[in-house]
Amino acid sequence: KVNNEGIIEDARFKTYGCGSAIASSSLVTEWVKGKSLDEAQAIKNTDIADELELPPVKIHCSILAEDAIKAAIADYKSER
């Protein structure tokens, strides 16, 4: 949910995957709340992986979370 000033007020996710994928998605939804669309767009998978201390074999989970938030923002912008 984005307010009239372009600030994200709420974010939710649905994922089917391992704990690292769920944790990455959950973290991103918490991070984006209160941020502008541009600030949310700037979140990188490396930020997610570092915060969660993901092992190298689970880095792809953070990439999925980054891709998801960018896709959600693009979808929002295309509907406006």
mmCIF file as gemmi writes it, N, C-alpha and C atoms, coordinates in Angstrom:
data_model
loop_
_atom_site.group_PDB
_atom_site.id
_atom_site.type_symbol
_atom_site.label_atom_id
_atom_site.label_alt_id
_atom_site.label_comp_id
_atom_site.label_asym_id
_atom_site.label_entity_id
_atom_site.label_seq_id
_atom_site.pdbx_PDB_ins_code
_atom_site.Cartn_x
_atom_site.Cartn_y
_atom_site.Cartn_z
_atom_site.occupancy
_atom_site.B_iso_or_equiv
_atom_site.pdbx_formal_charge
_atom_site.auth_seq_id
_atom_site.auth_asym_id
_atom_site.pdbx_PDB_model_num
ATOM 1 N N . LYS Axp A 1 ? 0.853 -1.177 0 1 0 ? 1 A 1
ATOM 2 C CA . LYS Axp A 1 ? 0 0 0 1 0 ? 1 A 1
ATOM 3 C C . LYS Axp A 1 ? 0.895 1.234 0 1 0 ? 1 A 1
ATOM 4 N N . VAL Axp A 2 ? 0.612 2.127 -0.927 1 0 ? 2 A 1
ATOM 5 C CA . VAL Axp A 2 ? 1.401 3.35 -1.085 1 0 ? 2 A 1
ATOM 6 C C . VAL Axp A 2 ? 0.476 4.547 -0.886 1 0 ? 2 A 1
ATOM 7 N N . ASN Axp A 3 ? 0.907 5.497 -0.069 1 0 ? 3 A 1
ATOM 8 C CA . ASN Axp A 3 ? 0.066 6.674 0.171 1 0 ? 3 A 1
ATOM 9 C C . ASN Axp A 3 ? 0.227 7.697 -0.954 1 0 ? 3 A 1
ATOM 10 N N . ASN Axp A 4 ? -0.496 8.8 -0.842 1 0 ? 4 A 1
ATOM 11 C CA . ASN Axp A 4 ? -0.491 9.829 -1.893 1 0 ? 4 A 1
ATOM 12 C C . ASN Axp A 4 ? 0.854 10.513 -2.067 1 0 ? 4 A 1
ATOM 13 N N . GLU Axp A 5 ? 1.707 10.438 -1.049 1 0 ? 5 A 1
ATOM 14 C CA . GLU Axp A 5 ? 3.045 11.033 -1.137 1 0 ? 5 A 1
ATOM 15 C C . GLU Axp A 5 ? 4.078 10.051 -1.695 1 0 ? 5 A 1
ATOM 16 N N . GLY Axp A 6 ? 3.644 8.853 -2.057 1 0 ? 6 A 1
ATOM 17 C CA . GLY Axp A 6 ? 4.562 7.861 -2.607 1 0 ? 6 A 1
ATOM 18 C C . GLY Axp A 6 ? 5.35 7.1 -1.558 1 0 ? 6 A 1
ATOM 19 N N . ILE Axp A 7 ? 4.838 7.087 -0.321 1 0 ? 7 A 1
ATOM 20 C CA . ILE Axp A 7 ? 5.492 6.355 0.758 1 0 ? 7 A 1
ATOM 21 C C . ILE Axp A 7 ? 4.78 5.019 0.953 1 0 ? 7 A 1
ATOM 22 N N . ILE Axp A 8 ? 5.549 3.969 1.056 1 0 ? 8 A 1
ATOM 23 C CA . ILE Axp A 8 ? 4.991 2.631 1.252 1 0 ? 8 A 1
ATOM 24 C C . ILE Axp A 8 ? 4.513 2.511 2.695 1 0 ? 8 A 1
ATOM 25 N N . GLU Axp A 9 ? 3.227 2.266 2.853 1 0 ? 9 A 1
ATOM 26 C CA . GLU Axp A 9 ? 2.645 2.137 4.185 1 0 ? 9 A 1
ATOM 27 C C . GLU Axp A 9 ? 2.548 0.685 4.63 1 0 ? 9 A 1
ATOM 28 N N . ASP Axp A 10 ? 2.384 -0.22 3.681 1 0 ? 10 A 1
ATOM 29 C CA . ASP Axp A 10 ? 2.256 -1.636 4.027 1 0 ? 10 A 1
ATOM 30 C C . ASP Axp A 10 ? 2.793 -2.475 2.881 1 0 ? 10 A 1
ATOM 31 N N . ALA Axp A 11 ? 3.338 -3.612 3.234 1 0 ? 11 A 1
ATOM 32 C CA . ALA Axp A 11 ? 3.849 -4.56 2.237 1 0 ? 11 A 1
ATOM 33 C C . ALA Axp A 11 ? 3.634 -5.962 2.781 1 0 ? 11 A 1
ATOM 34 N N . ARG Axp A 12 ? 3.28 -6.863 1.897 1 0 ? 12 A 1
ATOM 35 C CA . ARG Axp A 12 ? 3.045 -8.257 2.274 1 0 ? 12 A 1
ATOM 36 C C . ARG Axp A 12 ? 3.694 -9.153 1.242 1 0 ? 12 A 1
ATOM 37 N N . PHE Axp A 13 ? 3.872 -10.391 1.633 1 0 ? 13 A 1
ATOM 38 C CA . PHE Axp A 13 ? 4.465 -11.334 0.69 1 0 ? 13 A 1
ATOM 39 C C . PHE Axp A 13 ? 3.824 -12.696 0.842 1 0 ? 13 A 1
ATOM 40 N N . LYS Axp A 14 ? 3.938 -13.465 -0.227 1 0 ? 14 A 1
ATOM 41 C CA . LYS Axp A 14 ? 3.545 -14.866 -0.209 1 0 ? 14 A 1
ATOM 42 C C . LYS Axp A 14 ? 4.655 -15.604 -0.931 1 0 ? 14 A 1
ATOM 43 N N . THR Axp A 15 ? 5.233 -16.557 -0.262 1 0 ? 15 A 1
ATOM 44 C CA . THR Axp A 15 ? 6.307 -17.319 -0.891 1 0 ? 15 A 1
ATOM 45 C C . THR Axp A 15 ? 6.22 -18.769 -0.484 1 0 ? 15 A 1
ATOM 46 N N . TYR Axp A 16 ? 6.677 -19.604 -1.355 1 0 ? 16 A 1
ATOM 47 C CA . TYR Axp A 16 ? 6.788 -21.029 -1.078 1 0 ? 16 A 1
ATOM 48 C C . TYR Axp A 16 ? 8.247 -21.377 -1.283 1 0 ? 16 A 1
ATOM 49 N N . GLY Axp A 17 ? 8.927 -21.664 -0.208 1 0 ? 17 A 1
ATOM 50 C CA . GLY Axp A 17 ? 10.345 -21.954 -0.343 1 0 ? 17 A 1
ATOM 51 C C . GLY Axp A 17 ? 10.97 -22.252 0.996 1 0 ? 17 A 1
ATOM 52 N N . CYS Axp A 18 ? 12.26 -22.239 0.993 1 0 ? 18 A 1
ATOM 53 C CA . CYS Axp A 18 ? 13.021 -22.565 2.196 1 0 ? 18 A 1
ATOM 54 C C . CYS Axp A 18 ? 12.963 -21.411 3.196 1 0 ? 18 A 1
ATOM 55 N N . GLY Axp A 19 ? 13.49 -21.651 4.364 1 0 ? 19 A 1
ATOM 56 C CA . GLY Axp A 19 ? 13.51 -20.641 5.412 1 0 ? 19 A 1
ATOM 57 C C . GLY Axp A 19 ? 14.232 -19.377 4.997 1 0 ? 19 A 1
ATOM 58 N N . SER Axp A 20 ? 15.291 -19.517 4.217 1 0 ? 20 A 1
ATOM 59 C CA . SER Axp A 20 ? 16.046 -18.338 3.77 1 0 ? 20 A 1
ATOM 60 C C . SER Axp A 20 ? 15.226 -17.478 2.818 1 0 ? 20 A 1
ATOM 61 N N . ALA Axp A 21 ? 14.435 -18.115 1.975 1 0 ? 21 A 1
ATOM 62 C CA . ALA Axp A 21 ? 13.569 -17.365 1.061 1 0 ? 21 A 1
ATOM 63 C C . ALA Axp A 21 ? 12.486 -16.629 1.835 1 0 ? 21 A 1
ATOM 64 N N . ILE Axp A 22 ? 11.912 -17.296 2.818 1 0 ? 22 A 1
ATOM 65 C CA . ILE Axp A 22 ? 10.876 -16.68 3.641 1 0 ? 22 A 1
ATOM 66 C C . ILE Axp A 22 ? 11.462 -15.527 4.449 1 0 ? 22 A 1
ATOM 67 N N . ALA Axp A 23 ? 12.621 -15.748 5.052 1 0 ? 23 A 1
ATOM 68 C CA . ALA Axp A 23 ? 13.269 -14.698 5.848 1 0 ? 23 A 1
ATOM 69 C C . ALA Axp A 23 ? 13.629 -13.494 4.982 1 0 ? 23 A 1
ATOM 70 N N . SER Axp A 24 ? 14.132 -13.736 3.785 1 0 ? 24 A 1
ATOM 71 C CA . SER Axp A 24 ? 14.499 -12.636 2.881 1 0 ? 24 A 1
ATOM 72 C C . SER Axp A 24 ? 13.279 -11.807 2.51 1 0 ? 24 A 1
ATOM 73 N N . SER Axp A 25 ? 12.191 -12.476 2.179 1 0 ? 25 A 1
ATOM 74 C CA . SER Axp A 25 ? 10.963 -11.771 1.817 1 0 ? 25 A 1
ATOM 75 C C . SER Axp A 25 ? 10.398 -10.999 3 1 0 ? 25 A 1
ATOM 76 N N . SER Axp A 26 ? 10.419 -11.615 4.157 1 0 ? 26 A 1
ATOM 77 C CA . SER Axp A 26 ? 9.914 -10.962 5.363 1 0 ? 26 A 1
ATOM 78 C C . SER Axp A 26 ? 10.729 -9.711 5.69 1 0 ? 26 A 1
ATOM 79 N N . LEU Axp A 27 ? 12.033 -9.826 5.608 1 0 ? 27 A 1
ATOM 80 C CA . LEU Axp A 27 ? 12.907 -8.691 5.891 1 0 ? 27 A 1
ATOM 81 C C . LEU Axp A 27 ? 12.62 -7.529 4.946 1 0 ? 27 A 1
ATOM 82 N N . VAL Axp A 28 ? 12.486 -7.819 3.672 1 0 ? 28 A 1
ATOM 83 C CA . VAL Axp A 28 ? 12.233 -6.762 2.69 1 0 ? 28 A 1
ATOM 84 C C . VAL Axp A 28 ? 10.902 -6.072 2.972 1 0 ? 28 A 1
ATOM 85 N N . THR Axp A 29 ? 9.87 -6.831 3.319 1 0 ? 29 A 1
ATOM 86 C CA . THR Axp A 29 ? 8.584 -6.186 3.596 1 0 ? 29 A 1
ATOM 87 C C . THR Axp A 29 ? 8.684 -5.255 4.802 1 0 ? 29 A 1
ATOM 88 N N . GLU Axp A 30 ? 9.49 -5.61 5.777 1 0 ? 30 A 1
ATOM 89 C CA . GLU Axp A 30 ? 9.684 -4.724 6.932 1 0 ? 30 A 1
ATOM 90 C C . GLU Axp A 30 ? 10.529 -3.505 6.556 1 0 ? 30 A 1
ATOM 91 N N . TRP Axp A 31 ? 11.556 -3.716 5.767 1 0 ? 31 A 1
ATOM 92 C CA . TRP Axp A 31 ? 12.442 -2.618 5.363 1 0 ? 31 A 1
ATOM 93 C C . TRP Axp A 31 ? 11.726 -1.549 4.546 1 0 ? 31 A 1
ATOM 94 N N . VAL Axp A 32 ? 10.811 -1.962 3.657 1 0 ? 32 A 1
ATOM 95 C CA . VAL Axp A 32 ? 10.214 -0.992 2.738 1 0 ? 32 A 1
ATOM 96 C C . VAL Axp A 32 ? 9.143 -0.12 3.39 1 0 ? 32 A 1
ATOM 97 N N . LYS Axp A 33 ? 8.588 -0.56 4.489 1 0 ? 33 A 1
ATOM 98 C CA . LYS Axp A 33 ? 7.549 0.232 5.154 1 0 ? 33 A 1
ATOM 99 C C . LYS Axp A 33 ? 8.131 1.564 5.61 1 0 ? 33 A 1
ATOM 100 N N . GLY Axp A 34 ? 7.467 2.645 5.209 1 0 ? 34 A 1
ATOM 101 C CA . GLY Axp A 34 ? 7.929 3.985 5.552 1 0 ? 34 A 1
ATOM 102 C C . GLY Axp A 34 ? 8.922 4.574 4.565 1 0 ? 34 A 1
ATOM 103 N N . LYS Axp A 35 ? 9.293 3.803 3.556 1 0 ? 35 A 1
ATOM 104 C CA . LYS Axp A 35 ? 10.241 4.288 2.548 1 0 ? 35 A 1
ATOM 105 C C . LYS Axp A 35 ? 9.491 4.765 1.302 1 0 ? 35 A 1
ATOM 106 N N . SER Axp A 36 ? 10.152 5.628 0.555 1 0 ? 36 A 1
ATOM 107 C CA . SER Axp A 36 ? 9.607 6.029 -0.74 1 0 ? 36 A 1
ATOM 108 C C . SER Axp A 36 ? 9.825 4.889 -1.728 1 0 ? 36 A 1
ATOM 109 N N . LEU Axp A 37 ? 9.151 4.974 -2.855 1 0 ? 37 A 1
ATOM 110 C CA . LEU Axp A 37 ? 9.334 3.95 -3.887 1 0 ? 37 A 1
ATOM 111 C C . LEU Axp A 37 ? 10.784 3.911 -4.355 1 0 ? 37 A 1
ATOM 112 N N . ASP Axp A 38 ? 11.399 5.079 -4.493 1 0 ? 38 A 1
ATOM 113 C CA . ASP Axp A 38 ? 12.797 5.128 -4.933 1 0 ? 38 A 1
ATOM 114 C C . ASP Axp A 38 ? 13.73 4.491 -3.905 1 0 ? 38 A 1
ATOM 115 N N . GLU Axp A 39 ? 13.469 4.753 -2.626 1 0 ? 39 A 1
ATOM 116 C CA . GLU Axp A 39 ? 14.296 4.147 -1.576 1 0 ? 39 A 1
ATOM 117 C C . GLU Axp A 39 ? 14.136 2.628 -1.57 1 0 ? 39 A 1
ATOM 118 N N . ALA Axp A 40 ? 12.911 2.164 -1.739 1 0 ? 40 A 1
ATOM 119 C CA . ALA Axp A 40 ? 12.665 0.72 -1.764 1 0 ? 40 A 1
ATOM 120 C C . ALA Axp A 40 ? 13.319 0.086 -2.989 1 0 ? 40 A 1
ATOM 121 N N . GLN Axp A 41 ? 13.277 0.796 -4.101 1 0 ? 41 A 1
ATOM 122 C CA . GLN Axp A 41 ? 13.881 0.302 -5.344 1 0 ? 41 A 1
ATOM 123 C C . GLN Axp A 41 ? 15.39 0.117 -5.188 1 0 ? 41 A 1
ATOM 124 N N . ALA Axp A 42 ? 15.993 0.861 -4.288 1 0 ? 42 A 1
ATOM 125 C CA . ALA Axp A 42 ? 17.449 0.82 -4.106 1 0 ? 42 A 1
ATOM 126 C C . ALA Axp A 42 ? 17.925 -0.344 -3.235 1 0 ? 42 A 1
ATOM 127 N N . ILE Axp A 43 ? 17.007 -1.091 -2.641 1 0 ? 43 A 1
ATOM 128 C CA . ILE Axp A 43 ? 17.415 -2.233 -1.811 1 0 ? 43 A 1
ATOM 129 C C . ILE Axp A 43 ? 18.078 -3.283 -2.696 1 0 ? 43 A 1
ATOM 130 N N . LYS Axp A 44 ? 19.223 -3.746 -2.278 1 0 ? 44 A 1
ATOM 131 C CA . LYS Axp A 44 ? 19.996 -4.736 -3.037 1 0 ? 44 A 1
ATOM 132 C C . LYS Axp A 44 ? 20.006 -6.074 -2.316 1 0 ? 44 A 1
ATOM 133 N N . ASN Axp A 45 ? 20.143 -7.124 -3.094 1 0 ? 45 A 1
ATOM 134 C CA . ASN Axp A 45 ? 20.181 -8.456 -2.49 1 0 ? 45 A 1
ATOM 135 C C . ASN Axp A 45 ? 21.363 -8.606 -1.535 1 0 ? 45 A 1
ATOM 136 N N . THR Axp A 46 ? 22.438 -7.886 -1.794 1 0 ? 46 A 1
ATOM 137 C CA . THR Axp A 46 ? 23.598 -7.988 -0.9 1 0 ? 46 A 1
ATOM 138 C C . THR Axp A 46 ? 23.28 -7.418 0.479 1 0 ? 46 A 1
ATOM 139 N N . ASP Axp A 47 ? 22.431 -6.383 0.521 1 0 ? 47 A 1
ATOM 140 C CA . ASP Axp A 47 ? 21.999 -5.83 1.809 1 0 ? 47 A 1
ATOM 141 C C . ASP Axp A 47 ? 21.204 -6.872 2.593 1 0 ? 47 A 1
ATOM 142 N N . ILE Axp A 48 ? 20.326 -7.562 1.889 1 0 ? 48 A 1
ATOM 143 C CA . ILE Axp A 48 ? 19.492 -8.597 2.508 1 0 ? 48 A 1
ATOM 144 C C . ILE Axp A 48 ? 20.366 -9.739 3.006 1 0 ? 48 A 1
ATOM 145 N N . ALA Axp A 49 ? 21.249 -10.223 2.14 1 0 ? 49 A 1
ATOM 146 C CA . ALA Axp A 49 ? 22.121 -11.347 2.491 1 0 ? 49 A 1
ATOM 147 C C . ALA Axp A 49 ? 23.021 -11.005 3.669 1 0 ? 49 A 1
ATOM 148 N N . ASP Axp A 50 ? 23.538 -9.785 3.688 1 0 ? 50 A 1
ATOM 149 C CA . ASP Axp A 50 ? 24.399 -9.362 4.799 1 0 ? 50 A 1
ATOM 150 C C . ASP Axp A 50 ? 23.622 -9.304 6.108 1 0 ? 50 A 1
ATOM 151 N N . GLU Axp A 51 ? 22.433 -8.723 6.065 1 0 ? 51 A 1
ATOM 152 C CA . GLU Axp A 51 ? 21.619 -8.581 7.28 1 0 ? 51 A 1
ATOM 153 C C . GLU Axp A 51 ? 21.252 -9.947 7.863 1 0 ? 51 A 1
ATOM 154 N N . LEU Axp A 52 ? 20.923 -10.889 6.981 1 0 ? 52 A 1
ATOM 155 C CA . LEU Axp A 52 ? 20.51 -12.22 7.436 1 0 ? 52 A 1
ATOM 156 C C . LEU Axp A 52 ? 21.682 -13.184 7.596 1 0 ? 52 A 1
ATOM 157 N N . GLU Axp A 53 ? 22.873 -12.723 7.203 1 0 ? 53 A 1
ATOM 158 C CA . GLU Axp A 53 ? 24.071 -13.567 7.244 1 0 ? 53 A 1
ATOM 159 C C . GLU Axp A 53 ? 23.84 -14.884 6.497 1 0 ? 53 A 1
ATOM 160 N N . LEU Axp A 54 ? 23.301 -14.746 5.285 1 0 ? 54 A 1
ATOM 161 C CA . LEU Axp A 54 ? 23.024 -15.927 4.474 1 0 ? 54 A 1
ATOM 162 C C . LEU Axp A 54 ? 24.323 -16.556 3.987 1 0 ? 54 A 1
ATOM 163 N N . PRO Axp A 55 ? 24.389 -17.876 4.001 1 0 ? 55 A 1
ATOM 164 C CA . PRO Axp A 55 ? 25.564 -18.543 3.445 1 0 ? 55 A 1
ATOM 165 C C . PRO Axp A 55 ? 25.543 -18.424 1.92 1 0 ? 55 A 1
ATOM 166 N N . PRO Axp A 56 ? 26.691 -18.565 1.284 1 0 ? 56 A 1
ATOM 167 C CA . PRO Axp A 56 ? 26.754 -18.414 -0.18 1 0 ? 56 A 1
ATOM 168 C C . PRO Axp A 56 ? 25.741 -19.273 -0.939 1 0 ? 56 A 1
ATOM 169 N N . VAL Axp A 57 ? 25.453 -20.444 -0.44 1 0 ? 57 A 1
ATOM 170 C CA . VAL Axp A 57 ? 24.525 -21.337 -1.132 1 0 ? 57 A 1
ATOM 171 C C . VAL Axp A 57 ? 23.078 -20.824 -1.094 1 0 ? 57 A 1
ATOM 172 N N . LYS Axp A 58 ? 22.805 -19.847 -0.248 1 0 ? 58 A 1
ATOM 173 C CA . LYS Axp A 58 ? 21.447 -19.303 -0.116 1 0 ? 58 A 1
ATOM 174 C C . LYS Axp A 58 ? 21.308 -17.873 -0.644 1 0 ? 58 A 1
ATOM 175 N N . ILE Axp A 59 ? 22.331 -17.36 -1.292 1 0 ? 59 A 1
ATOM 176 C CA . ILE Axp A 59 ? 22.295 -15.99 -1.814 1 0 ? 59 A 1
ATOM 177 C C . ILE Axp A 59 ? 21.146 -15.807 -2.809 1 0 ? 59 A 1
ATOM 178 N N . HIS Axp A 60 ? 20.825 -16.853 -3.557 1 0 ? 60 A 1
ATOM 179 C CA . HIS Axp A 60 ? 19.742 -16.737 -4.538 1 0 ? 60 A 1
ATOM 180 C C . HIS Axp A 60 ? 18.414 -16.352 -3.885 1 0 ? 60 A 1
ATOM 181 N N . CYS Axp A 61 ? 18.234 -16.691 -2.618 1 0 ? 61 A 1
ATOM 182 C CA . CYS Axp A 61 ? 17.003 -16.325 -1.906 1 0 ? 61 A 1
ATOM 183 C C . CYS Axp A 61 ? 16.895 -14.811 -1.756 1 0 ? 61 A 1
ATOM 184 N N . SER Axp A 62 ? 18.019 -14.159 -1.507 1 0 ? 62 A 1
ATOM 185 C CA . SER Axp A 62 ? 18.004 -12.699 -1.384 1 0 ? 62 A 1
ATOM 186 C C . SER Axp A 62 ? 17.777 -12.045 -2.745 1 0 ? 62 A 1
ATOM 187 N N . ILE Axp A 63 ? 18.244 -12.679 -3.8 1 0 ? 63 A 1
ATOM 188 C CA . ILE Axp A 63 ? 18.013 -12.164 -5.153 1 0 ? 63 A 1
ATOM 189 C C . ILE Axp A 63 ? 16.523 -12.219 -5.48 1 0 ? 63 A 1
ATOM 190 N N . LEU Axp A 64 ? 15.863 -13.302 -5.087 1 0 ? 64 A 1
ATOM 191 C CA . LEU Axp A 64 ? 14.426 -13.423 -5.325 1 0 ? 64 A 1
ATOM 192 C C . LEU Axp A 64 ? 13.658 -12.312 -4.614 1 0 ? 64 A 1
ATOM 193 N N . ALA Axp A 65 ? 14.056 -11.992 -3.39 1 0 ? 65 A 1
ATOM 194 C CA . ALA Axp A 65 ? 13.382 -10.933 -2.635 1 0 ? 65 A 1
ATOM 195 C C . ALA Axp A 65 ? 13.595 -9.572 -3.294 1 0 ? 65 A 1
ATOM 196 N N . GLU Axp A 66 ? 14.813 -9.306 -3.744 1 0 ? 66 A 1
ATOM 197 C CA . GLU Axp A 66 ? 15.085 -8.042 -4.447 1 0 ? 66 A 1
ATOM 198 C C . GLU Axp A 66 ? 14.257 -7.962 -5.722 1 0 ? 66 A 1
ATOM 199 N N . ASP Axp A 67 ? 14.244 -9.041 -6.481 1 0 ? 67 A 1
ATOM 200 C CA . ASP Axp A 67 ? 13.471 -9.062 -7.723 1 0 ? 67 A 1
ATOM 201 C C . ASP Axp A 67 ? 11.982 -8.85 -7.458 1 0 ? 67 A 1
ATOM 202 N N . ALA Axp A 68 ? 11.488 -9.435 -6.378 1 0 ? 68 A 1
ATOM 203 C CA . ALA Axp A 68 ? 10.061 -9.326 -6.057 1 0 ? 68 A 1
ATOM 204 C C . ALA Axp A 68 ? 9.669 -7.892 -5.726 1 0 ? 68 A 1
ATOM 205 N N . ILE Axp A 69 ? 10.47 -7.205 -4.938 1 0 ? 69 A 1
ATOM 206 C CA . ILE Axp A 69 ? 10.106 -5.827 -4.577 1 0 ? 69 A 1
ATOM 207 C C . ILE Axp A 69 ? 10.211 -4.914 -5.8 1 0 ? 69 A 1
ATOM 208 N N . LYS Axp A 70 ? 11.191 -5.152 -6.642 1 0 ? 70 A 1
ATOM 209 C CA . LYS Axp A 70 ? 11.317 -4.344 -7.86 1 0 ? 70 A 1
ATOM 210 C C . LYS Axp A 70 ? 10.148 -4.597 -8.807 1 0 ? 70 A 1
ATOM 211 N N . ALA Axp A 71 ? 9.71 -5.852 -8.897 1 0 ? 71 A 1
ATOM 212 C CA . ALA Axp A 71 ? 8.559 -6.181 -9.74 1 0 ? 71 A 1
ATOM 213 C C . ALA Axp A 71 ? 7.28 -5.56 -9.185 1 0 ? 71 A 1
ATOM 214 N N . ALA Axp A 72 ? 7.132 -5.568 -7.867 1 0 ? 72 A 1
ATOM 215 C CA . ALA Axp A 72 ? 5.946 -4.971 -7.244 1 0 ? 72 A 1
ATOM 216 C C . ALA Axp A 72 ? 5.904 -3.465 -7.496 1 0 ? 72 A 1
ATOM 217 N N . ILE Axp A 73 ? 7.044 -2.81 -7.404 1 0 ? 73 A 1
ATOM 218 C CA . ILE Axp A 73 ? 7.107 -1.366 -7.655 1 0 ? 73 A 1
ATOM 219 C C . ILE Axp A 73 ? 6.794 -1.07 -9.122 1 0 ? 73 A 1
ATOM 220 N N . ALA Axp A 74 ? 7.359 -1.856 -10.015 1 0 ? 74 A 1
ATOM 221 C CA . ALA Axp A 74 ? 7.089 -1.666 -11.449 1 0 ? 74 A 1
ATOM 222 C C . ALA Axp A 74 ? 5.609 -1.874 -11.747 1 0 ? 74 A 1
ATOM 223 N N . ASP Axp A 75 ? 5.01 -2.874 -11.124 1 0 ? 75 A 1
ATOM 224 C CA . ASP Axp A 75 ? 3.586 -3.151 -11.306 1 0 ? 75 A 1
ATOM 225 C C . ASP Axp A 75 ? 2.747 -1.978 -10.791 1 0 ? 75 A 1
ATOM 226 N N . TYR Axp A 76 ? 3.101 -1.478 -9.629 1 0 ? 76 A 1
ATOM 227 C CA . TYR Axp A 76 ? 2.388 -0.331 -9.055 1 0 ? 76 A 1
ATOM 228 C C . TYR Axp A 76 ? 2.473 0.877 -9.992 1 0 ? 76 A 1
ATOM 229 N N . LYS Axp A 77 ? 3.656 1.162 -10.479 1 0 ? 77 A 1
ATOM 230 C CA . LYS Axp A 77 ? 3.842 2.322 -11.355 1 0 ? 77 A 1
ATOM 231 C C . LYS Axp A 77 ? 3.094 2.161 -12.677 1 0 ? 77 A 1
ATOM 232 N N . SER Axp A 78 ? 3.011 0.944 -13.186 1 0 ? 78 A 1
ATOM 233 C CA . SER Axp A 78 ? 2.329 0.718 -14.459 1 0 ? 78 A 1
ATOM 234 C C . SER Axp A 78 ? 0.813 0.869 -14.332 1 0 ? 78 A 1
ATOM 235 N N . GLU Axp A 79 ? 0.298 0.701 -13.123 1 0 ? 79 A 1
ATOM 236 C CA . GLU Axp A 79 ? -1.141 0.821 -12.899 1 0 ? 79 A 1
ATOM 237 C C . GLU Axp A 79 ? -1.574 2.252 -12.611 1 0 ? 79 A 1
ATOM 238 N N . ARG Axp A 80 ? -0.62 3.14 -12.44 1 0 ? 80 A 1
ATOM 239 C CA . ARG Axp A 80 ? -0.965 4.533 -12.104 1 0 ? 80 A 1
ATOM 240 C C . ARG Axp A 80 ? -1.12 5.37 -13.328 1 0 ? 80 A 1
